[in-house]
Amino acid sequence: MSKEEALSTALELLENRKYSELRTILIDMEPIDIALLCEGLPEEKLPVVYRILPKELAAETFVELDAELQELLIKSFSDKELNEVLRELYLDDTVDIIEEMPASVVRRILNTSSPEDRAAINELLKYPTDSAGSIMTTEYISLKGSMTVAEAFDRIRATGVDKETIYTCYVTDDNRRLTGVVTVKELLLNQYTEHIGSIMDDNVLCAATGEDKESVAEKFKRYDLLALPVVDNENRLVGIITVDDAIDVLTEETTEDIEKMAAITPSDKPYLKTGAFVIFAKRIPWLLLLMISATFTGGIIGSFESALAVLPVLTAFIPMLMDTGGNSGSQASVTVIRGLALGEIRPADFLRVVWKEMRVAALCGITLAAATFGKILLVDRLIMGNETVSVLVAFTVSLTLAITVLAAKLVGCMLPLAAKCLHFDPAVMASPFITTIVDAISLLVYFAIASSLLL
Amino acid sequence: MSKEEALSTALELLENRKYSELRTILIDMEPIDIALLCEGLPEEKLPVVYRILPKELAAETFVELDAELQELLIKSFSDKELNEVLRELYLDDTVDIIEEMPASVVRRILNTSSPEDRAAINELLKYPTDSAGSIMTTEYISLKGSMTVAEAFDRIRATGVDKETIYTCYVTDDNRRLTGVVTVKELLLNQYTEHIGSIMDDNVLCAATGEDKESVAEKFKRYDLLALPVVDNENRLVGIITVDDAIDVLTEETTEDIEKMAAITPSDKPYLKTGAFVIFAKRIPWLLLLMISATFTGGIIGSFESALAVLPVLTAFIPMLMDTGGNSGSQASVTVIRGLALGEIRPADFLRVVWKEMRVAALCGITLAAATFGKILLVDRLIMGNETVSVLVAFTVSLTLAITVLAAKLVGCMLPLAAKCLHFDPAVMASPFITTIVDAISLLVYFAIASSLLL
């Protein structure tokens, strides 16, 4: 059953108040799919559908809903209902929800939570956005080194139901300092009488609360982790991050990089939910900045106006030179930016990258110049019969093209690397920025060569 | 200890043949970090370092090495050593390695494997690249519905050590058909006497062997999975995919999208390991194609040569108009391409997207036009004293700019959506492609307005 079909079936069953049939369909769906279905429903139907769901599925669906729909639902809840939902949620999800809600709703959530949850939520809310602390949860299983495997299983059975993951357990000493990690796999493959202290891995990968969440996500990818403990500056265990949240961070950061590469200030809201004015505000500063830069390119043309007046055919090649230069430069810059983001290229590789791009540029430049030389003489001169397009004009354009491609590739690979060395974000040094610089270079080269060869 | 320090320490210990000290350092490192260290070593030292490592760590490090170093090591192995390494590897890793090796090495690997492994490897090698089958492993834990929880734990204890994940177990009937899934968490939270059939989830998310691996990776992200079963077309369980492989696919696919957006044919090798000629071959077809398209833009200028000769100042605004149009268009196209990739925008949203971009374009167009109008009159006319820049010229340029921005945003959002509807890859409709189209539009608009207002 496709999503559209599911939605129309659900709507029909709702209209006809066939709630038990609706329940049967919903129960077999994944929470995220029910949430997407809810987003298509008329607002007043939402609480009805929500109350049809079994408690646990309802809470899981609640997490996946849009902030607006969550707010709508919370306002329709009695305090008792709100408390039931909150009890089913993981703390990190509750914190995510709180961050999107207006103050009045936040107050209600905090008032309805148990005192321990309230304390934990307030603690989590303190960590800066983008820090490891902001995406961690405090619901993990902690063991002691002196426990046996059997005791560890007892503890997991007793407390596991509320924990976000039970598969990695953390071993702490009496001061809550992280001393080791043990997986349920290791517990299962050892004797019940074995002590945790002797089977745990005491060489633990962990993150600091203030560590950037992007670097945390990279650790998950690099070390194939399912969970990562988070410690404070005295190495006390304060929370864990699970792989699903790390995947979300990776996706978010990539979107940000792509947006920056297209000269857009990153936004964390989906496109269709963002108002036109907000989108405008994220795009216009860059457009203005790049437009002002482009007027300098115009100035170069302006100062060669008299040369162009003598040989107007030169103007016709300007778009091709600018576009090809821009495209060559952005190929290099985007490759290097992505390589830096994936850790495949490091600032120390500066010279290797430049040397490689020089060779690529030489190959590209010669090929493009040869193609252009042939095309100009064959098409423009012979077929179109444009007599002003002399062999010398074709040579001027081709030579300019080759030099432009070389310059574009060098600028394109060097600027992101330089940005990285200076601890700026390399993603900003992508196509639009490179294009503007390369445009100016290509025109200067063009007019310099034309002046000495043709005029 | 930083990577550079670790490498120089390791080299020093190697030189002085202090192998036991070296071992102490290496033992506490993660396999991927040891692999990176090995890549910095002189080739002849590699087998020495490798033999220092404990067997399991050695195998884990082997998986993380470059194909070239793996080949080097395999060639230095005796058949017995090779067999030991292969026994420690997961089957999907062995298959990945085989795919990179020359035929002679492949033959040795297959000859050294056990008959069962050889059969499984040959089976896995049959699946097309980019299919779910190509990234799955056949090492999973399967249970029967009639088993009790206690029996399930016995089975996990007996066979778990060789399985890539034990946390999700798959329940099959006598014909190997997938009937349910049960997690170790559920096993731990239920009584030992409970039957698997009564606690398993029989509503199983799964992938087909031929399913595209990108769509598989999206399922991991969407449903927060740790593992996903893969079934053949008779619903028989043939393998599983784990979350670490799904993360790799997500990263790979994003890199491909970014490369396509920058008009580069995607490559699956890291930049620094790719030869200059290969990089050239991935870039030049697009540069040539876009260069040829750009000559049409040149043709437009050519056909207005006489108009430009009358009012040469018009030429100076061409780069600004082309660049701003290109940037406006790529902002829209990149936003829509990423939205489509993340599933935030669907082809059915066509009209919503167009309507939103029209409003954004109106805001951007008016702002940019006003800024340009003011700038031309203030800077070009008053400060620079260029008398040929009349109010009418400023108006012509500003009006062209506003129309160009509108056209650029519409082309930018509509082409990726149209590509998606026609089942082409939207990522190709990014900046370079949009820029070429928008260049032509902006010049046509410019000369049409200039002809009617100024000449």
Boltz contact constraints between the chains, C-beta under 6 A:
constraints:
  - contact:
      token1: [A, 28]
      token2: [B, 203]
      max_distance: 6.0
  - contact:
      token1: [A, 30]
      token2: [B, 223]
      max_distance: 6.0
  - contact:
      token1: [A, 32]
      token2: [B, 222]
      max_distance: 6.0
  - contact:
      token1: [A, 156]
      token2: [B, 188]
      max_distance: 6.0
  - contact:
      token1: [A, 157]
      token2: [B, 188]
      max_distance: 6.0
  - contact:
      token1: [A, 161]
      token2: [B, 189]
      max_distance: 6.0
  - contact:
      token1: [A, 166]
      token2: [B, 185]
      max_distance: 6.0
  - contact:
      token1: [A, 167]
      token2: [B, 167]
      max_distance: 6.0
  - contact:
      token1: [A, 184]
      token2: [B, 184]
      max_distance: 6.0
  - contact:
      token1: [A, 185]
      token2: [B, 166]
      max_distance: 6.0
  - contact:
      token1: [A, 188]
      token2: [B, 156]
      max_distance: 6.0
  - contact:
      token1: [A, 188]
      token2: [B, 157]
      max_distance: 6.0
  - contact:
      token1: [A, 189]
      token2: [B, 161]
      max_distance: 6.0
  - contact:
      token1: [A, 203]
      token2: [B, 28]
      max_distance: 6.0
  - contact:
      token1: [A, 221]
      token2: [B, 247]
      max_distance: 6.0
  - contact:
      token1: [A, 222]
      token2: [B, 32]
      max_distance: 6.0
  - contact:
      token1: [A, 223]
      token2: [B, 30]
      max_distance: 6.0
  - contact:
      token1: [A, 224]
      token2: [B, 244]
      max_distance: 6.0
  - contact:
      token1: [A, 243]
      token2: [B, 243]
      max_distance: 6.0
  - contact:
      token1: [A, 244]
      token2: [B, 224]
      max_distance: 6.0
  - contact:
      token1: [A, 247]
      token2: [B, 221]
      max_distance: 6.0
  - contact:
      token1: [A, 254]
      token2: [B, 254]
      max_distance: 6.0
  - contact:
      token1: [A, 255]
      token2: [B, 338]
      max_distance: 6.0
  - contact:
      token1: [A, 258]
      token2: [B, 338]
      max_distance: 6.0
  - contact:
      token1: [A, 262]
      token2: [B, 330]
      max_distance: 6.0
  - contact:
      token1: [A, 262]
      token2: [B, 331]
      max_distance: 6.0
  - contact:
      token1: [A, 262]
      token2: [B, 334]
      max_distance: 6.0
  - contact:
      token1: [A, 263]
      token2: [B, 327]
      max_distance: 6.0
  - contact:
      token1: [A, 264]
      token2: [B, 331]
      max_distance: 6.0
  - contact:
      token1: [A, 270]
      token2: [B, 344]
      max_distance: 6.0
  - contact:
      token1: [A, 271]
      token2: [B, 335]
      max_distance: 6.0
  - contact:
      token1: [A, 271]
      token2: [B, 339]
      max_distance: 6.0
  - contact:
      token1: [A, 271]
      token2: [B, 344]
      max_distance: 6.0
  - contact:
      token1: [A, 276]
      token2: [B, 356]
      max_distance: 6.0
  - contact:
      token1: [A, 276]
      token2: [B, 359]
      max_distance: 6.0
  - contact:
      token1: [A, 276]
      token2: [B, 360]
      max_distance: 6.0
  - contact:
      token1: [A, 279]
      token2: [B, 360]
      max_distance: 6.0
  - contact:
      token1: [A, 280]
      token2: [B, 360]
      max_distance: 6.0
  - contact:
      token1: [A, 280]
      token2: [B, 363]
      max_distance: 6.0
  - contact:
      token1: [A, 280]
      token2: [B, 364]
      max_distance: 6.0
  - contact:
      token1: [A, 283]
      token2: [B, 331]
      max_distance: 6.0
  - contact:
      token1: [A, 284]
      token2: [B, 364]
      max_distance: 6.0
  - contact:
      token1: [A, 284]
      token2: [B, 367]
      max_distance: 6.0
  - contact:
      token1: [A, 287]
      token2: [B, 327]
      max_distance: 6.0
  - contact:
      token1: [A, 290]
      token2: [B, 327]
      max_distance: 6.0
  - contact:
      token1: [A, 291]
      token2: [B, 324]
      max_distance: 6.0
  - contact:
      token1: [A, 294]
      token2: [B, 319]
      max_distance: 6.0
  - contact:
      token1: [A, 294]
      token2: [B, 320]
      max_distance: 6.0
  - contact:
      token1: [A, 294]
      token2: [B, 323]
      max_distance: 6.0
  - contact:
      token1: [A, 295]
      token2: [B, 320]
      max_distance: 6.0
  - contact:
      token1: [A, 297]
      token2: [B, 319]
      max_distance: 6.0
  - contact:
      token1: [A, 298]
      token2: [B, 316]
      max_distance: 6.0
  - contact:
      token1: [A, 298]
      token2: [B, 317]
      max_distance: 6.0
  - contact:
      token1: [A, 298]
      token2: [B, 319]
      max_distance: 6.0
  - contact:
      token1: [A, 298]
      token2: [B, 320]
      max_distance: 6.0
  - contact:
      token1: [A, 301]
      token2: [B, 315]
      max_distance: 6.0
  - contact:
      token1: [A, 301]
      token2: [B, 316]
      max_distance: 6.0
  - contact:
      token1: [A, 302]
      token2: [B, 316]
      max_distance: 6.0
  - contact:
      token1: [A, 305]
      token2: [B, 312]
      max_distance: 6.0
  - contact:
      token1: [A, 309]
      token2: [B, 312]
      max_distance: 6.0
  - contact:
      token1: [A, 312]
      token2: [B, 305]
      max_distance: 6.0
  - contact:
      token1: [A, 312]
      token2: [B, 309]
      max_distance: 6.0
  - contact:
      token1: [A, 315]
      token2: [B, 301]
      max_distance: 6.0
  - contact:
      token1: [A, 315]
      token2: [B, 315]
      max_distance: 6.0
  - contact:
      token1: [A, 316]
      token2: [B, 298]
      max_distance: 6.0
  - contact:
      token1: [A, 316]
      token2: [B, 301]
      max_distance: 6.0
  - contact:
      token1: [A, 316]
      token2: [B, 302]
      max_distance: 6.0
  - contact:
      token1: [A, 317]
      token2: [B, 298]
      max_distance: 6.0
  - contact:
      token1: [A, 319]
      token2: [B, 294]
      max_distance: 6.0
  - contact:
      token1: [A, 319]
      token2: [B, 297]
      max_distance: 6.0
  - contact:
      token1: [A, 319]
      token2: [B, 298]
      max_distance: 6.0
  - contact:
      token1: [A, 319]
      token2: [B, 439]
      max_distance: 6.0
  - contact:
      token1: [A, 320]
      token2: [B, 294]
      max_distance: 6.0
  - contact:
      token1: [A, 320]
      token2: [B, 295]
      max_distance: 6.0
  - contact:
      token1: [A, 320]
      token2: [B, 298]
      max_distance: 6.0
  - contact:
      token1: [A, 323]
      token2: [B, 294]
      max_distance: 6.0
  - contact:
      token1: [A, 324]
      token2: [B, 291]
      max_distance: 6.0
  - contact:
      token1: [A, 327]
      token2: [B, 263]
      max_distance: 6.0
  - contact:
      token1: [A, 327]
      token2: [B, 287]
      max_distance: 6.0
  - contact:
      token1: [A, 327]
      token2: [B, 290]
      max_distance: 6.0
  - contact:
      token1: [A, 327]
      token2: [B, 432]
      max_distance: 6.0
  - contact:
      token1: [A, 330]
      token2: [B, 262]
      max_distance: 6.0
  - contact:
      token1: [A, 331]
      token2: [B, 262]
      max_distance: 6.0
  - contact:
      token1: [A, 331]
      token2: [B, 264]
      max_distance: 6.0
  - contact:
      token1: [A, 331]
      token2: [B, 283]
      max_distance: 6.0
  - contact:
      token1: [A, 334]
      token2: [B, 262]
      max_distance: 6.0
  - contact:
      token1: [A, 335]
      token2: [B, 271]
      max_distance: 6.0
  - contact:
      token1: [A, 338]
      token2: [B, 255]
      max_distance: 6.0
  - contact:
      token1: [A, 338]
      token2: [B, 258]
      max_distance: 6.0
  - contact:
      token1: [A, 339]
      token2: [B, 271]
      max_distance: 6.0
  - contact:
      token1: [A, 344]
      token2: [B, 270]
      max_distance: 6.0
  - contact:
      token1: [A, 344]
      token2: [B, 271]
      max_distance: 6.0
  - contact:
      token1: [A, 356]
      token2: [B, 276]
      max_distance: 6.0
  - contact:
      token1: [A, 359]
      token2: [B, 276]
      max_distance: 6.0
  - contact:
      token1: [A, 360]
      token2: [B, 276]
      max_distance: 6.0
  - contact:
      token1: [A, 360]
      token2: [B, 279]
      max_distance: 6.0
  - contact:
      token1: [A, 360]
      token2: [B, 280]
      max_distance: 6.0
  - contact:
      token1: [A, 363]
      token2: [B, 280]
      max_distance: 6.0
  - contact:
      token1: [A, 364]
      token2: [B, 280]
      max_distance: 6.0
  - contact:
      token1: [A, 364]
      token2: [B, 284]
      max_distance: 6.0
  - contact:
      token1: [A, 367]
      token2: [B, 284]
      max_distance: 6.0
  - contact:
      token1: [A, 431]
      token2: [B, 431]
      max_distance: 6.0
  - contact:
      token1: [A, 432]
      token2: [B, 327]
      max_distance: 6.0
  - contact:
      token1: [A, 439]
      token2: [B, 319]
      max_distance: 6.0
